[in-house]
């Protein structure tokens, strides 16, 4: 027995020495953005919202809105930021085994730190933008594990991760959940589950507006892409959502679905993209509306988006268009406004009625990237058509000019003016690559507003235009 144990011990020792040790591969990446910008009024775009008057939404702006052309208004300078600087840094660490079968991903964010910001991030601590630069400003963006499943072309990813559906119309955010994805040429596929909201605040409404609280909101999605040919690469995707509305202590079912189709490709020299989404939902959170307003307990609409781009010498010219249905503001139990599935305090699109009622300005100027308070998700009740041109005299330099007309799908739902026009957008931008992954950029733009808007009292007022300028640096490594 003793000899047998000795043989086993020697065999284990030899095996341990001879077996290759598993090597771990570490990658450190990051993305840095610094920007300096001047914004005149744009930060209140998403705050032009209907207010509750006697249990019903009143259309129009507050009398102190910074959009009103009135130099004597107490709020006239509230949103004239002058030149404001901010910083965002996202360090990213990936650890994987020697064949990449198992990976762990961790991404933080230091930002968005506004220079000179003295607000309190947590008791006793600022955000770090003020003198002393000592603050609480580190967030967890991603934290997930990514595993290759044995024997099949499918990977599993679990944790806090990005969920991105085409063009942000339905979903574009970091969410905790489970994702499966893979590819078998010419098809790639993914599906998964995400927890949108679980027993928020013990079934107590978390946002400071009227409406039922949201509870136990989950969503499941799937997407299939077909790489058929250069001329056409179609895809189809869908999302199903289930949850509850907590009203007066009782739970009401809240179910919805989104079905989308799209395609990209190149026909000759012309590149194109197109997407269409139909949605039908019981909004799980209806902001600024009471539970008795039954017309918003069912939401059904559609969204169409597409574009063309063709090179003409050193210039590329393009056409963009978008239409998202709006509400007729009727007394029926259905809203026709297209809605997404976002459910976060970081956005106004909450899967039901949006708090702005218009949702989209600075349509294609990439506002959330170039300057703060720009447009984000939620295209409901708006349509846009416009043209742009891109000029690259040398490889490192990219110049772009945009013009867009933005209108309301239903003028009666446009709380800004009560009319079909939202505005004209003009923008000029430039990017110069000074090194691999490092770009200097600048943008100047203006939203030309209609001549008049409407107050929530029904009175007409003169409006002013909304200009913006910004410069900055992107550094990705």
Residue pairs with C-beta under 8 A, 6 or more apart in sequence:
22 97
22 98
23 97
23 98
24 95
24 96
24 97
24 98
25 95
25 96
25 97
25 98
25 100
26 93
26 94
26 95
27 93
27 94
27 95
27 96
28 91
28 92
28 93
29 91
29 92
29 93
29 94
29 476
29 477
30 89
30 90
30 91
30 92
30 475
30 476
30 477
31 89
31 90
31 92
31 474
31 475
31 476
31 477
32 87
32 88
32 89
32 90
32 473
32 474
32 475
32 476
33 87
33 88
33 89
33 111
33 369
33 472
33 473
33 474
33 475
34 85
34 86
34 87
34 472
34 473
35 85
35 86
35 370
35 371
35 470
35 471
35 472
35 473
36 83
36 84
36 85
36 470
36 471
36 472
37 81
37 83
37 84
37 85
37 370
37 371
37 372
37 468
37 469
37 470
37 471
37 472
38 81
38 82
38 83
38 84
38 467
38 468
38 469
38 470
39 79
39 80
39 81
39 84
39 371
39 372
39 373
39 468
40 79
40 80
40 81
40 466
40 467
40 468
41 66
41 67
41 79
41 80
41 464
41 466
42 79
42 361
42 362
42 367
42 371
42 373
42 374
42 447
42 466
42 468
43 79
43 81
43 372
43 373
44 65
44 66
44 67
44 78
44 79
45 356
45 361
45 373
45 375
45 466
46 348
46 355
46 356
46 373
47 356
48 61
48 65
48 67
48 356
48 357
48 358
48 415
48 416
49 288
49 355
49 356
49 357
49 415
50 57
50 58
50 59
50 60
50 288
50 357
50 415
50 456
51 57
51 58
51 62
51 288
51 456
52 58
52 210
52 288
52 289
52 290
53 456
55 290
55 292
55 293
56 293
57 288
57 289
57 293
58 456
59 329
59 412
59 415
59 418
59 454
59 456
60 415
60 418
60 453
60 454
60 455
60 456
60 457
60 458
61 67
61 68
61 415
61 416
61 453
61 454
61 455
61 456
61 461
62 455
62 456
63 455
63 457
64 73
64 74
64 75
65 75
65 453
66 73
66 75
66 76
66 77
66 78
66 79
66 80
67 416
67 449
67 453
67 463
67 464
67 466
68 453
68 461
68 462
68 463
68 464
69 461
69 462
69 463
69 464
70 76
70 461
70 462
84 114
84 115
84 372
85 114
85 115
86 111
86 112
86 113
86 114
86 115
86 129
86 372
87 110
87 111
87 112
87 113
87 115
88 109
88 110
88 111
88 112
88 113
89 109
89 110
89 111
90 107
90 108
90 109
90 110
90 111
90 141
91 107
91 108
91 110
92 105
92 106
92 107
92 108
92 142
93 105
93 106
93 107
94 103
94 104
94 105
94 106
95 103
95 104
96 102
96 103
96 104
97 103
100 148
101 147
101 148
102 145
102 146
102 147
102 148
103 145
103 146
103 147
104 144
104 145
104 146
105 142
105 143
105 144
105 145
105 146
105 159
105 161
106 142
106 143
107 140
107 141
107 142
107 143
108 138
108 139
108 140
108 141
109 138
109 139
109 140
109 141
110 137
110 138
110 139
111 137
111 139
112 372
113 127
113 128
113 129
113 135
113 137
114 127
114 129
115 129
116 129
116 130
117 126
117 127
117 128
117 129
117 130
118 126
118 129
118 130
119 126
119 127
120 126
121 127
121 128
121 135
121 136
121 137
122 136
125 134
125 135
125 136
126 134
126 135
126 136
127 135
127 136
127 137
128 134
128 135
128 136
128 137
129 135
140 160
141 160
141 174
142 159
142 160
142 161
142 162
142 174
143 159
143 160
144 157
144 158
144 159
144 160
144 161
145 157
145 158
145 159
146 155
146 156
146 157
147 155
147 156
147 157
148 155
149 155
149 156
152 182
153 182
153 183
153 184
154 180
154 181
154 182
155 180
155 181
155 182
156 178
156 179
156 180
157 178
157 179
157 180
157 181
157 192
158 177
158 178
158 179
159 176
160 174
160 175
160 176
161 174
161 175
161 176
161 177
161 179
162 173
162 174
162 175
163 171
163 172
163 173
163 174
163 175
163 177
163 179
163 192
163 194
163 221
164 171
164 172
165 171
165 172
165 221
165 223
165 237
165 239
165 260
166 235
166 237
166 260
166 262
166 275
167 275
167 305
168 376
168 377
169 260
169 275
169 277
169 303
169 305
169 324
169 338
169 340
169 377
169 379
170 239
170 258
170 260
170 277
170 279
170 340
170 341
171 219
171 221
171 239
171 340
171 341
171 342
172 377
173 342
173 344
173 346
173 347
175 194
175 195
175 196
176 194
176 195
177 192
177 193
177 194
177 195
178 192
178 193
178 194
179 190
179 191
179 192
180 190
180 191
180 192
181 188
181 189
181 190
181 191
182 188
182 189
182 190
183 189
185 227
186 226
186 227
186 228
187 224
187 225
187 226
187 227
188 224
188 225
188 227
189 222
189 223
189 224
189 225
190 222
190 223
191 220
191 221
191 222
191 223
192 220
192 221
192 222
193 218
193 219
193 220
194 218
194 219
194 220
194 221
195 217
195 218
196 217
196 218
196 219
196 241
196 243
196 341
196 343
197 214
197 215
197 216
197 217
197 243
197 284
197 343
198 216
198 217
199 215
199 216
200 206
200 213
200 214
200 215
201 213
203 213
203 215
203 246
204 213
205 211
205 212
205 213
205 214
206 213
206 345
207 285
207 287
207 345
209 287
209 288
209 355
210 287
210 288
210 289
210 290
211 285
211 286
211 287
211 288
211 289
211 290
211 291
212 245
212 246
212 247
212 252
212 285
212 286
212 291
213 245
213 246
213 285
214 243
214 244
214 245
214 246
214 254
214 284
214 285
214 343
215 243
215 244
215 245
215 246
215 251
216 243
216 244
217 241
217 242
217 243
217 244
217 254
217 284
217 343
218 241
218 242
218 243
219 239
219 240
219 241
219 242
219 341
220 239
220 240
221 237
221 238
221 239
221 240
222 237
222 238
223 235
223 236
223 237
223 238
224 235
224 236
224 237
225 233
225 234
225 235
226 233
226 234
226 235
227 233
228 234
229 265
230 265
230 266
231 265
231 266
231 267
232 263
232 265
233 263
233 264
233 265
234 261
234 262
234 263
235 261
235 262
235 263
236 260
236 261
236 262
237 259
237 260
237 261
237 262
238 257
238 258
238 259
238 260
239 257
239 258
239 341
240 255
240 256
240 257
241 254
241 255
241 256
241 257
241 281
241 284
241 341
241 351
242 253
242 254
242 255
243 254
243 255
243 284
244 251
244 252
244 253
244 254
244 284
245 251
245 252
245 254
245 282
245 284
245 285
245 291
246 252
247 291
248 291
253 282
254 281
254 282
254 283
254 284
255 281
255 282
256 279
256 280
256 281
256 282
256 283
256 284
256 299
256 341
256 351
257 279
257 280
257 281
258 277
258 278
258 279
258 281
258 341
259 277
259 278
259 279
260 275
260 276
260 277
260 278
261 275
261 276
262 273
262 274
262 275
262 276
263 272
263 273
263 274
264 271
264 272
264 273
265 271
265 272
266 272
269 310
269 311
270 308
270 309
270 310
271 308
271 309
271 310
272 306
272 307
272 308
272 309
273 306
273 307
274 304
274 305
274 306
274 307
275 303
275 304
275 305
275 306
276 302
276 303
276 304
276 305
277 302
277 303
277 338
278 301
278 302
279 299
279 300
279 301
279 302
279 303
279 338
279 339
280 298
280 299
280 300
281 298
281 299
281 300
281 339
281 341
281 351
281 352
282 297
282 298
282 299
283 296
283 297
283 299
283 339
283 350
283 351
283 352
283 353
284 343
284 350
284 351
284 352
285 343
285 350
285 351
285 352
286 293
286 296
286 297
286 352
286 353
287 348
287 350
287 352
287 353
287 354
287 355
288 353
288 355
289 296
289 353
294 333
295 330
295 331
295 332
295 333
295 334
295 335
296 335
296 352
296 353
297 333
298 333
298 334
298 335
299 334
299 335
299 336
299 337
299 339
299 352
299 353
300 334
300 335
300 336
301 324
301 325
301 326
301 335
301 336
301 337
301 338
301 339
301 380
302 324
302 325
302 338
303 322
303 323
303 324
303 325
303 338
303 379
303 380
304 321
304 322
304 323
304 324
305 321
305 322
305 323
305 379
306 320
306 321
306 322
307 318
307 319
307 320
307 321
308 318
308 319
309 316
309 317
309 318
309 319
310 316
310 317
310 318
314 391
314 392
314 393
315 389
315 390
315 391
316 389
316 390
317 387
317 388
317 389
317 390
318 387
318 388
318 389
318 390
319 385
319 386
319 387
320 364
320 384
320 385
320 386
320 387
320 388
320 404
321 383
321 384
321 385
321 386
322 363
322 379
322 382
322 383
322 384
322 385
323 383
323 384
323 409
324 337
324 338
324 379
324 380
324 381
324 382
324 383
324 409
325 336
325 337
325 338
325 380
325 381
325 409
325 410
326 336
326 337
326 338
326 380
326 381
326 382
326 408
326 409
326 410
326 413
326 414
327 335
327 336
327 337
327 353
327 381
327 410
327 413
328 336
328 410
328 412
328 413
329 410
329 412
329 413
335 353
336 410
337 353
337 354
337 380
337 381
337 409
337 410
337 413
338 379
338 380
338 381
339 349
339 351
339 352
339 353
339 354
339 378
339 380
340 349
340 351
340 377
340 378
340 380
341 351
342 349
342 350
342 351
342 377
342 378
343 350
343 351
347 376
347 377
347 378
348 354
348 355
348 356
348 359
348 378
349 359
349 376
349 377
349 378
349 380
354 378
354 380
356 378
356 415
357 381
357 413
357 414
357 415
358 381
358 382
358 408
358 413
358 414
358 415
358 416
358 422
359 375
359 378
359 379
359 380
359 381
359 382
360 375
360 378
360 379
360 382
360 384
360 406
361 367
361 374
361 375
361 406
361 422
361 423
361 425
361 447
361 466
362 374
362 375
362 425
362 427
362 445
362 447
362 468
363 375
363 384
363 386
363 404
363 406
363 425
364 384
364 386
364 388
364 402
364 404
364 425
364 427
365 374
365 375
365 402
365 425
365 427
365 429
365 443
365 445
366 374
367 373
367 374
367 375
367 376
368 374
368 375
368 376
370 429
370 441
370 443
370 470
370 472
371 443
371 468
371 470
380 409
381 408
381 409
381 410
381 413
381 414
382 406
382 407
382 408
382 409
382 422
383 406
383 407
383 408
383 409
384 404
384 405
384 406
384 407
385 404
385 405
386 402
386 403
386 404
386 405
386 425
387 402
387 403
388 400
388 401
388 402
388 403
389 400
389 401
390 398
390 399
390 400
391 398
391 399
391 400
392 398
392 399
393 399
395 433
396 432
396 433
396 434
397 430
397 431
397 432
397 433
398 430
398 431
398 432
399 428
399 429
399 430
400 427
400 428
400 429
400 430
401 427
401 428
402 425
402 426
402 427
402 428
402 429
402 445
403 424
403 425
403 426
404 424
404 425
405 424
405 425
406 421
406 422
406 423
406 424
406 425
407 420
407 421
407 422
408 414
408 417
408 419
408 420
408 421
408 422
411 417
411 418
411 419
411 420
412 418
414 420
414 422
415 454
416 422
416 450
416 453
416 454
417 450
417 452
417 453
417 454
417 463
418 453
418 454
419 450
421 450
422 450
423 447
423 448
423 449
423 450
424 447
424 448
425 445
425 446
425 447
425 448
426 445
426 446
426 448
427 443
427 444
427 445
427 446
428 443
428 444
428 445
429 441
429 442
429 443
429 444
430 441
430 442
430 443
431 439
431 440
431 441
432 439
432 440
432 441
433 439
434 440
437 475
437 476
437 477
438 473
438 474
438 475
438 476
439 473
439 474
439 475
440 471
440 472
440 473
441 471
441 472
441 473
441 474
442 469
442 470
442 471
442 472
443 468
443 469
443 470
443 471
444 467
444 468
444 469
444 470
445 467
445 468
445 469
446 465
446 466
446 467
446 468
447 465
447 466
447 467
448 465
449 463
449 464
449 465
449 466
450 463
451 462
451 463
452 460
452 461
452 462
452 463
453 460
453 461
453 463
454 460
454 461
455 461
